[in-house]
């Protein structure tokens, strides 16, 4: 008869990161946003479909890449994109579009019990927005979440 033992279950993210570094786990894995944390499906509000998962993956990859490029990744406790269950009118080329709205969430925190939005420079937000809207088919508007925890939570769901 086996018994399930979950020694990390009671630890918070910052404690898990500290333990990961002490155990010699590679830094890129320890500091990945979030570590540990939910998968991307929880960041799709509304119906989860393969198409919406692909859209979110592309947008999230771009945002994380831009955080690395700009040197902000390690200063942020958690960063991700949320795909919202609303569509918005936009213009691409000479035509109107009616596509998804996505939101970037970046927070700074020491304990994950409280958090403040990360004050990302406008230039970085502008680059993220331009890249996501131009490179990810299915998104035509990108927002930035400036909510603190509390009252908001870090994740949207």
BAVEXPA-223561 format. One record per residue: chain; x, y, z of N, C-alpha, C in turn. Coordinates in pm, 1 decimal, padded with zeros to 6 digits. Example, Ala and Ser with C-alpha at 12.3 -4.5 7.8 and 13.67 -1.06 7.14 Angstrom:
<recs>
+-------+----------+----------+----------+----------+----------+----------+----------+----------+----------+
: chain :   n_east :  n_north :     n_up :  ca_east : ca_north :    ca_up :   c_east :  c_north :     c_up :
+-------+----------+----------+----------+----------+----------+----------+----------+----------+----------+
:     A :  01319.0 : -00569.0 :  00780.0 :  01230.0 : -00450.0 :  00780.0 :  01320.0 : -00330.0 :  00780.0 :
:     A :  01285.0 : -00225.0 :  00708.0 :  01367.0 : -00106.0 :  00714.0 :  01290.0 :  00003.0 :  00787.0 :
+-------+----------+----------+----------+----------+----------+----------+----------+----------+----------+
</recs>
This chain:
<recs>
+-------+----------+----------+----------+----------+----------+----------+----------+----------+----------+
: chain :   n_east :  n_north :     n_up :  ca_east : ca_north :    ca_up :   c_east :  c_north :     c_up :
+-------+----------+----------+----------+----------+----------+----------+----------+----------+----------+
:     A :  00083.6 : -00117.4 :  00000.0 :  00000.0 :  00000.0 :  00000.0 :  00088.8 :  00124.6 :  00000.0 :
:     A :  00061.7 :  00208.9 : -00097.1 :  00140.6 :  00330.9 : -00110.8 :  00065.5 :  00449.1 : -00051.3 :
:     A :  00141.3 :  00546.5 : -00007.1 :  00083.5 :  00669.1 :  00046.6 :  00144.2 :  00787.0 : -00028.5 :
:     A :  00061.3 :  00879.6 : -00071.2 :  00107.3 :  00997.7 : -00143.4 :  00164.9 :  01098.3 : -00044.6 :
:     A :  00287.2 :  01141.1 : -00070.9 :  00353.1 :  01241.1 :  00013.2 :  00378.5 :  01363.5 : -00074.5 :
:     A :  00329.4 :  01478.2 : -00032.4 :  00346.2 :  01602.5 : -00108.5 :  00414.8 :  01707.3 : -00020.6 :
:     A :  00545.8 :  01697.2 : -00002.3 :  00613.6 :  01790.3 :  00088.9 :  00615.4 :  01935.3 :  00040.4 :
:     A :  00600.7 :  01958.9 : -00089.4 :  00606.5 :  02096.1 : -00141.3 :  00470.5 :  02164.4 : -00142.9 :
:     A :  00366.7 :  02089.8 : -00114.6 :  00229.9 :  02140.4 : -00124.7 :  00204.4 :  02262.9 : -00037.0 :
:     A :  00268.3 :  02268.5 :  00076.7 :  00244.1 :  02377.8 :  00171.8 :  00334.4 :  02498.8 :  00147.9 :
:     A :  00426.6 :  02489.1 :  00052.9 :  00520.0 :  02599.1 :  00028.0 :  00461.7 :  02700.2 : -00070.1 :
:     A :  00498.5 :  02826.8 : -00050.8 :  00460.2 :  02931.8 : -00144.1 :  00565.3 :  02938.6 : -00255.3 :
:     A :  00532.1 :  03011.1 : -00363.8 :  00620.3 :  03016.1 : -00480.5 :  00761.5 :  03061.6 : -00446.3 :
:     A :  00774.1 :  03163.3 : -00361.1 :  00907.6 :  03211.3 : -00327.3 :  00987.0 :  03104.8 : -00251.7 :
:     A :  00919.6 :  03026.6 : -00168.0 :  00986.9 :  02920.1 : -00093.9 :  01026.9 :  02805.1 : -00186.6 :
:     A :  00943.1 :  02776.2 : -00285.0 :  00975.1 :  02671.3 : -00382.2 :  01097.0 :  02713.5 : -00464.7 :
:     A :  01102.0 :  02840.7 : -00504.6 :  01218.7 :  02889.6 : -00580.1 :  01346.2 :  02879.2 : -00497.3 :
:     A :  01337.7 :  02918.6 : -00371.1 :  01454.5 :  02910.0 : -00282.3 :  01501.0 :  02764.8 : -00268.5 :
:     A :  01406.6 :  02673.5 : -00250.9 :  01439.8 :  02531.4 : -00240.9 :  01499.3 :  02479.3 : -00371.4 :
:     A :  01441.2 :  02519.7 : -00484.8 :  01491.9 :  02477.2 : -00615.3 :  01636.0 :  02518.1 : -00636.3 :
:     A :  01670.4 :  02640.4 : -00598.9 :  01808.8 :  02687.2 : -00612.9 :  01900.7 :  02608.1 : -00519.8 :
:     A :  01855.1 :  02582.3 : -00396.5 :  01935.6 :  02506.6 : -00301.0 :  01959.3 :  02363.5 : -00348.8 :
:     A :  01862.4 :  02307.3 : -00420.8 :  01875.7 :  02171.0 : -00472.5 :  01958.0 :  02164.1 : -00601.2 :
:     A :  01995.8 :  02280.9 : -00654.2 :  02077.8 :  02283.3 : -00774.9 :  01999.9 :  02270.9 : -00904.6 :
:     A :  01869.3 :  02294.6 : -00899.8 :  01789.6 :  02292.8 : -01022.3 :  01830.1 :  02413.6 : -01106.1 :
:     A :  01835.9 :  02396.3 : -01237.3 :  01885.5 :  02506.0 : -01321.8 :  01800.5 :  02632.0 : -01304.7 :
:     A :  01870.3 :  02744.8 : -01308.1 :  01810.3 :  02874.7 : -01280.3 :  01692.6 :  02907.4 : -01372.8 :
:     A :  01703.3 :  02872.3 : -01500.6 :  01595.4 :  02901.5 : -01595.5 :  01466.3 :  02830.8 : -01554.9 :
:     A :  01476.8 :  02709.7 : -01504.2 :  01357.1 :  02636.4 : -01460.0 :  01301.0 :  02695.0 : -01330.8 :
:     A :  01388.0 :  02727.5 : -01238.5 :  01344.2 :  02780.5 : -01109.1 :  01273.4 :  02914.3 : -01124.6 :
:     A :  01324.9 :  02998.9 : -01212.3 :  01270.4 :  03134.2 : -01225.1 :  01164.0 :  03148.2 : -01333.9 :
:     A :  01125.5 :  03038.9 : -01398.2 :  01022.0 :  03045.1 : -01501.0 :  00893.0 :  03099.4 : -01440.9 :
:     A :  00823.9 :  03182.2 : -01513.6 :  00696.3 :  03239.4 : -01467.0 :  00582.1 :  03150.3 : -01506.4 :
:     A :  00493.5 :  03114.5 : -01421.9 :  00513.7 :  03101.1 : -01277.6 :  00580.5 :  02968.8 : -01247.3 :
:     A :  00642.3 :  02957.8 : -01133.9 :  00702.6 :  02832.2 : -01090.6 :  00670.7 :  02813.3 : -00944.4 :
:     A :  00590.0 :  02719.8 : -00903.9 :  00500.7 :  02641.4 : -00989.3 :  00377.5 :  02723.7 : -01022.3 :
:     A :  00291.8 :  02675.0 : -01104.1 :  00172.6 :  02750.1 : -01137.6 :  00084.1 :  02676.8 : -01234.9 :
:     A : -00028.8 :  02735.2 : -01264.4 : -00124.8 :  02670.7 : -01352.9 : -00080.9 :  02676.9 : -01498.7 :
:     A : -00135.5 :  02591.7 : -01578.5 : -00107.5 :  02593.6 : -01721.4 : -00182.2 :  02706.5 : -01790.1 :
:     A : -00157.3 :  02719.0 : -01919.1 : -00217.4 :  02828.5 : -01995.1 : -00369.3 :  02821.2 : -02005.2 :
:     A : -00429.2 :  02703.2 : -01997.2 : -00574.6 :  02692.3 : -02013.5 : -00650.2 :  02774.5 : -01910.1 :
:     A : -00595.3 :  02789.5 : -01789.7 : -00662.3 :  02869.3 : -01687.2 : -00661.8 :  03017.6 : -01724.3 :
:     A : -00576.6 :  03055.1 : -01819.8 : -00566.6 :  03194.2 : -01861.7 : -00649.1 :  03223.2 : -01986.3 :
:     A : -00737.0 :  03132.5 : -02019.3 : -00833.1 :  03154.4 : -02127.1 : -00969.0 :  03165.3 : -02061.6 :
:     A : -01018.7 :  03286.8 : -02050.9 : -01150.0 :  03305.2 : -01990.7 : -01254.1 :  03273.5 : -02097.2 :
:     A : -01353.9 :  03196.5 : -02061.1 : -01451.1 :  03151.3 : -02159.4 : -01412.2 :  03014.4 : -02211.7 :
:     A : -01462.8 :  02982.3 : -02328.9 : -01441.5 :  02850.4 : -02386.6 : -01294.0 :  02826.6 : -02421.0 :
:     A : -01243.9 :  02709.6 : -02382.3 : -01107.0 :  02670.1 : -02414.4 : -01112.4 :  02579.1 : -02536.2 :
:     A : -01053.1 :  02625.5 : -02646.1 : -01048.1 :  02547.3 : -02769.6 : -00903.2 :  02538.8 : -02815.1 :
:     A : -00870.6 :  02441.7 : -02899.8 : -00732.6 :  02435.5 : -02951.1 : -00689.0 :  02566.4 : -03017.8 :
:     A : -00779.4 :  02631.6 : -03090.1 : -00746.1 :  02758.1 : -03157.0 : -00713.1 :  02867.4 : -03055.1 :
:     A : -00792.5 :  02878.0 : -02947.9 : -00768.6 :  02980.9 : -02845.9 : -00641.0 :  02951.0 : -02766.7 :
:     A : -00612.5 :  02822.8 : -02743.0 : -00487.7 :  02785.9 : -02676.3 : -00368.7 :  02829.6 : -02761.9 :
:     A : -00374.6 :  02804.0 : -02893.4 : -00264.9 :  02842.7 : -02983.7 : -00246.8 :  02994.4 : -02985.8 :
:     A : -00355.6 :  03068.7 : -02987.6 : -00348.6 :  03215.0 : -02986.0 : -00279.4 :  03262.3 : -02858.5 :
:     A : -00321.9 :  03207.5 : -02744.9 : -00262.5 :  03247.2 : -02617.4 : -00114.9 :  03208.8 : -02609.9 :
:     A : -00079.7 :  03090.6 : -02657.0 :  00060.8 :  03048.3 : -02655.0 :  00148.5 :  03144.3 : -02733.2 :
:     A :  00103.3 :  03183.7 : -02851.2 :  00181.4 :  03277.2 : -02932.9 :  00198.4 :  03411.3 : -02863.0 :
:     A :  00089.1 :  03465.0 : -02808.5 :  00094.9 :  03594.5 : -02740.9 :  00183.5 :  03587.5 : -02617.4 :
:     A :  00168.5 :  03482.0 : -02538.5 :  00247.7 :  03465.8 : -02417.5 :  00397.1 :  03454.1 : -02449.9 :
:     A :  00430.4 :  03379.9 : -02554.4 :  00570.8 :  03366.0 : -02596.2 :  00632.0 :  03501.3 : -02630.1 :
:     A :  00557.6 :  03584.1 : -02702.2 :  00607.3 :  03716.8 : -02740.9 :  00629.4 :  03803.4 : -02617.2 :
:     A :  00533.6 :  03804.9 : -02526.3 :  00545.1 :  03887.4 : -02406.2 :  00665.5 :  03844.7 : -02322.6 :
:     A :  00680.4 :  03714.9 : -02299.3 :  00793.8 :  03666.4 : -02220.7 :  00925.7 :  03698.5 : -02291.4 :
:     A :  00930.7 :  03681.2 : -02422.5 :  01051.5 :  03714.8 : -02499.0 :  01087.6 :  03862.2 : -02481.6 :
:     A :  00989.2 :  03950.0 : -02488.3 :  01015.7 :  04093.4 : -02473.8 :  01059.4 :  04128.3 : -02332.2 :
:     A :  01009.3 :  04055.3 : -02232.6 :  01054.9 :  04079.3 : -02095.1 :  01201.2 :  04040.5 : -02078.9 :
:     A :  01241.3 :  03930.1 : -02140.7 :  01382.5 :  03890.7 : -02138.8 :  01468.1 :  03994.2 : -02211.2 :
:     A :  01426.6 :  04030.2 : -02332.9 :  01503.9 :  04125.7 : -02413.5 :  01524.9 :  04257.9 : -02342.1 :
:     A :  01422.1 :  04304.2 : -02271.3 :  01428.1 :  04434.8 : -02206.2 :  01492.1 :  04428.8 : -02067.7 :
:     A :  01525.5 :  04308.5 : -02019.2 :  01590.6 :  04294.8 : -01889.7 :  01497.3 :  04300.8 : -01770.0 :
:     A :  01368.7 :  04286.7 : -01792.7 :  01271.7 :  04297.5 : -01682.8 :  01225.6 :  04163.1 : -01627.6 :
:     A :  01253.9 :  04054.4 : -01695.8 :  01197.1 :  03924.6 : -01659.6 :  01222.7 :  03886.4 : -01513.9 :
:     A :  01347.4 :  03893.7 : -01468.5 :  01381.1 :  03850.3 : -01332.9 :  01332.2 :  03947.0 : -01225.3 :
:     A :  01298.7 :  04070.4 : -01263.0 :  01248.6 :  04167.5 : -01165.2 :  01099.4 :  04147.3 : -01138.7 :
:     A :  01034.9 :  04066.5 : -01221.0 :  00891.0 :  04043.4 : -01213.1 :  00866.9 :  03909.8 : -01144.2 :
:     A :  00774.1 :  03908.0 : -01048.5 :  00743.0 :  03784.3 : -00978.6 :  00665.8 :  03686.5 : -01065.1 :
:     A :  00576.5 :  03737.4 : -01143.8 :  00496.4 :  03653.1 : -01232.9 :  00446.9 :  03738.5 : -01348.6 :
:     A :  00451.4 :  03682.1 : -01468.1 :  00407.7 :  03754.2 : -01588.3 :  00340.0 :  03656.3 : -01682.0 :
:     A :  00231.6 :  03701.0 : -01744.4 :  00158.9 :  03614.3 : -01836.4 :  00056.5 :  03694.8 : -01914.4 :
:     A : -00003.5 :  03629.8 : -02011.8 : -00110.5 :  03688.8 : -02092.0 : -00239.4 :  03614.1 : -02061.3 :
:     A : -00349.7 :  03688.0 : -02056.2 : -00483.0 :  03631.3 : -02038.7 : -00561.7 :  03659.8 : -02166.0 :
:     A : -00628.7 :  03558.3 : -02219.1 : -00715.1 :  03576.5 : -02335.2 : -00857.4 :  03595.5 : -02283.9 :
:     A : -00915.0 :  03709.3 : -02315.1 : -01046.4 :  03745.2 : -02261.4 : -01160.3 :  03694.8 : -02350.5 :
:     A : -01279.1 :  03678.2 : -02292.1 : -01393.9 :  03629.5 : -02369.3 : -01470.5 :  03742.2 : -02437.9 :
:     A : -01398.4 :  03842.6 : -02484.9 : -01459.3 :  03954.0 : -02557.2 : -01382.2 :  03978.0 : -02686.0 :
:     A : -01451.4 :  04033.9 : -02782.2 : -01386.8 :  04071.1 : -02908.1 : -01399.6 :  04221.6 : -02925.6 :
:     A : -01313.5 :  04274.7 : -03007.6 : -01306.9 :  04418.0 : -03027.5 : -01288.7 :  04449.4 : -03175.7 :
:     A : -01341.8 :  04562.4 : -03214.8 : -01325.0 :  04607.4 : -03352.7 : -01185.8 :  04667.9 : -03367.3 :
:     A : -01121.7 :  04636.4 : -03477.0 : -00990.9 :  04692.2 : -03506.8 : -00977.8 :  04714.0 : -03655.6 :
:     A : -00862.2 :  04761.5 : -03696.9 : -00834.8 :  04783.1 : -03838.8 : -00700.2 :  04719.3 : -03870.2 :
:     A : -00698.9 :  04635.3 : -03971.4 : -00574.9 :  04574.8 : -04020.2 : -00570.7 :  04601.0 : -04169.9 :
:     A : -00468.9 :  04672.6 : -04212.9 : -00462.7 :  04709.0 : -04354.2 : -00577.5 :  04802.4 : -04387.3 :
:     A : -00654.8 :  04766.0 : -04488.4 : -00767.9 :  04850.0 : -04529.7 : -00901.1 :  04801.5 : -04475.7 :
:     A : -00899.4 :  04697.2 : -04393.7 : -01026.5 :  04640.7 : -04348.8 : -01042.3 :  04638.1 : -04198.4 :
:     A : -01168.7 :  04628.1 : -04158.0 : -01201.4 :  04615.4 : -04016.4 : -01183.1 :  04469.9 : -03973.3 :
:     A : -01146.2 :  04453.6 : -03847.0 : -01135.7 :  04320.0 : -03789.6 : -01223.1 :  04314.1 : -03665.3 :
:     A : -01259.1 :  04197.2 : -03626.4 : -01333.7 :  04173.7 : -03503.2 : -01266.5 :  04055.2 : -03437.0 :
:     A : -01169.2 :  04084.9 : -03349.9 : -01083.0 :  03980.6 : -03295.1 : -01079.7 :  03987.1 : -03142.8 :
:     A : -01004.4 :  03895.8 : -03084.2 : -00993.3 :  03881.4 : -02939.0 : -00916.0 :  03995.0 : -02874.0 :
:     A : -00948.2 :  04017.2 : -02747.3 : -00873.9 :  04109.4 : -02662.0 : -00792.4 :  04023.5 : -02566.1 :
:     A : -00666.2 :  04061.2 : -02546.9 : -00579.7 :  03992.6 : -02451.3 : -00527.7 :  04095.2 : -02351.2 :
:     A : -00485.4 :  04047.6 : -02236.2 : -00433.0 :  04135.5 : -02132.3 : -00302.9 :  04079.0 : -02077.6 :
:     A : -00204.6 :  04165.5 : -02059.0 : -00076.7 :  04128.8 : -01999.4 : -00085.7 :  04155.9 : -01849.6 :
:     A : -00038.5 :  04059.8 : -01770.6 : -00035.3 :  04074.3 : -01624.9 :  00107.9 :  04052.8 : -01578.5 :
:     A :  00169.1 :  04156.2 : -01520.1 :  00303.7 :  04146.5 : -01462.5 :  00295.0 :  04200.5 : -01320.4 :
:     A :  00342.3 :  04121.5 : -01224.0 :  00337.0 :  04166.6 : -01084.9 :  00473.3 :  04155.0 : -01019.3 :
:     A :  00495.2 :  04241.8 : -00920.8 :  00612.8 :  04229.4 : -00835.8 :  00563.2 :  04194.6 : -00696.2 :
:     A :  00633.6 :  04100.4 : -00633.5 :  00592.4 :  04050.2 : -00503.8 :  00710.2 :  03981.1 : -00437.3 :
:     A :  00705.0 :  03970.4 : -00306.0 :  00806.1 :  03893.5 : -00234.9 :  00748.0 :  03763.6 : -00180.8 :
:     A :  00618.7 :  03763.7 : -00151.9 :  00558.3 :  03647.1 : -00088.3 :  00437.3 :  03589.3 : -00162.1 :
:     A :  00393.7 :  03651.7 : -00268.4 :  00277.9 :  03610.2 : -00349.0 :  00145.5 :  03617.8 : -00272.7 :
:     A :  00149.2 :  03660.5 : -00148.1 :  00024.9 :  03682.6 : -00073.4 : -00028.1 :  03822.0 : -00106.4 :
:     A :  00063.5 :  03914.7 : -00133.3 :  00029.3 :  04047.7 : -00181.0 :  00116.6 :  04073.3 : -00303.1 :
:     A :  00069.5 :  04158.8 : -00389.2 :  00145.5 :  04191.1 : -00510.8 :  00099.5 :  04325.1 : -00563.5 :
:     A :  00189.3 :  04391.4 : -00633.1 :  00155.0 :  04515.2 : -00701.2 :  00185.6 :  04494.8 : -00848.5 :
:     A :  00114.7 :  04566.9 : -00933.1 :  00146.7 :  04555.3 : -01075.2 :  00287.6 :  04607.7 : -01097.6 :
:     A :  00356.2 :  04545.8 : -01191.2 :  00492.2 :  04586.3 : -01222.9 :  00487.3 :  04707.7 : -01314.8 :
:     A :  00564.1 :  04809.2 : -01281.1 :  00565.8 :  04933.4 : -01357.8 :  00656.3 :  04917.7 : -01480.2 :
:     A :  00603.2 :  04851.1 : -01578.6 :  00676.0 :  04824.0 : -01702.4 :  00684.4 :  04952.4 : -01785.2 :
:     A :  00801.4 :  04986.5 : -01837.0 :  00813.9 :  05108.1 : -01918.0 :  00721.6 :  05104.5 : -02040.5 :
:     A :  00669.5 :  05220.4 : -02076.3 :  00578.3 :  05231.1 : -02191.0 :  00639.7 :  05176.7 : -02318.9 :
:     A :  00770.3 :  05197.1 : -02335.1 :  00836.5 :  05149.4 : -02457.4 :  00826.7 :  04997.3 : -02469.1 :
:     A :  00842.9 :  04928.0 : -02357.1 :  00833.5 :  04782.0 : -02357.5 :  00689.3 :  04739.8 : -02384.3 :
:     A :  00594.5 :  04807.4 : -02318.1 :  00452.8 :  04775.9 : -02343.6 :  00417.3 :  04801.3 : -02489.8 :
:     A :  00469.3 :  04908.0 : -02546.3 :  00442.2 :  04939.8 : -02686.4 :  00495.5 :  04833.6 : -02780.8 :
:     A :  00616.6 :  04785.6 : -02752.8 :  00675.5 :  04679.7 : -02835.6 :  00593.5 :  04551.9 : -02824.6 :
:     A :  00554.4 :  04517.2 : -02701.8 :  00470.7 :  04397.9 : -02682.2 :  00340.9 :  04410.2 : -02761.3 :
:     A :  00275.4 :  04522.9 : -02747.5 :  00147.7 :  04543.7 : -02815.0 :  00162.0 :  04533.5 : -02966.5 :
:     A :  00260.6 :  04602.4 : -03021.1 :  00281.7 :  04598.4 : -03166.1 :  00308.6 :  04456.6 : -03214.4 :
:     A :  00395.2 :  04386.1 : -03143.4 :  00429.3 :  04250.3 : -03186.1 :  00309.6 :  04155.9 : -03175.1 :
:     A :  00240.3 :  04158.2 : -03062.4 :  00126.4 :  04066.9 : -03044.5 :  00019.1 :  04094.3 : -03149.2 :
:     A : -00016.8 :  04220.1 : -03167.5 : -00124.0 :  04252.9 : -03260.9 : -00084.0 :  04221.7 : -03404.8 :
:     A :  00040.9 :  04244.9 : -03440.2 :  00085.5 :  04220.5 : -03577.3 :  00125.3 :  04076.2 : -03605.6 :
:     A :  00166.1 :  04001.1 : -03504.3 :  00216.7 :  03865.9 : -03525.8 :  00119.9 :  03755.1 : -03486.2 :
:     A :  00022.2 :  03784.9 : -03402.8 : -00070.1 :  03681.4 : -03355.3 : -00205.8 :  03701.5 : -03422.1 :
:     A : -00234.8 :  03614.9 : -03515.6 : -00364.4 :  03622.5 : -03582.2 : -00473.1 :  03585.2 : -03481.1 :
:     A : -00569.0 :  03675.9 : -03462.8 : -00677.0 :  03649.3 : -03368.6 : -00679.3 :  03745.3 : -03251.2 :
:     A : -00578.9 :  03833.4 : -03239.0 : -00578.2 :  03935.8 : -03133.4 : -00560.7 :  04071.1 : -03200.8 :
:     A : -00648.9 :  04166.5 : -03167.6 : -00631.4 :  04300.7 : -03222.2 : -00629.0 :  04409.5 : -03114.6 :
:     A : -00624.0 :  04367.4 : -02988.7 : -00614.3 :  04465.7 : -02880.2 : -00542.4 :  04399.5 : -02762.8 :
:     A : -00443.8 :  04471.4 : -02704.9 : -00368.6 :  04420.3 : -02590.7 : -00374.9 :  04523.2 : -02478.9 :
:     A : -00416.8 :  04480.8 : -02361.3 : -00429.0 :  04567.8 : -02243.8 : -00322.9 :  04529.9 : -02141.2 :
:     A : -00301.9 :  04617.4 : -02041.6 : -00208.0 :  04590.4 : -01933.0 : -00282.6 :  04603.9 : -01800.8 :
:     A : -00278.2 :  04500.7 : -01719.0 : -00350.7 :  04494.9 : -01591.9 : -00271.1 :  04568.0 : -01483.3 :
:     A : -00331.0 :  04672.7 : -01425.2 : -00263.3 :  04749.0 : -01320.2 : -00330.8 :  04729.7 : -01184.0 :
:     A : -00388.6 :  04613.5 : -01162.1 : -00454.0 :  04582.3 : -01035.0 : -00352.4 :  04530.0 : -00934.6 :
:     A : -00374.5 :  04563.2 : -00807.8 : -00291.5 :  04511.0 : -00699.6 : -00362.1 :  04393.9 : -00633.5 :
:     A : -00284.8 :  04311.9 : -00562.3 : -00340.9 :  04202.1 : -00483.9 : -00316.1 :  04232.3 : -00337.8 :
:     A : -00414.1 :  04239.7 : -00253.1 : -00555.7 :  04247.9 : -00284.4 : -00591.8 :  04385.5 : -00337.6 :
:     A : -00707.4 :  04403.7 : -00391.1 : -00824.9 :  04316.2 : -00391.2 : -00823.2 :  04213.5 : -00503.5 :
:     A : -00752.4 :  04239.8 : -00612.5 : -00747.2 :  04141.8 : -00722.3 : -00655.1 :  04026.4 : -00680.2 :
:     A : -00661.6 :  03916.9 : -00753.3 : -00565.8 :  03808.7 : -00736.0 : -00462.1 :  03821.0 : -00846.7 :
:     A : -00355.5 :  03742.2 : -00839.4 : -00255.1 :  03747.5 : -00944.4 : -00313.0 :  03687.3 : -01071.0 :
:     A : -00365.3 :  03566.7 : -01060.8 : -00432.5 :  03503.4 : -01175.0 : -00572.2 :  03561.9 : -01190.6 :
:     A : -00629.1 :  03548.9 : -01306.7 : -00762.8 :  03602.0 : -01332.5 : -00871.9 :  03502.9 : -01297.6 :
:     A : -00844.0 :  03374.9 : -01299.1 : -00943.7 :  03271.5 : -01269.4 : -00918.6 :  03213.8 : -01133.7 :
+-------+----------+----------+----------+----------+----------+----------+----------+----------+----------+
</recs>
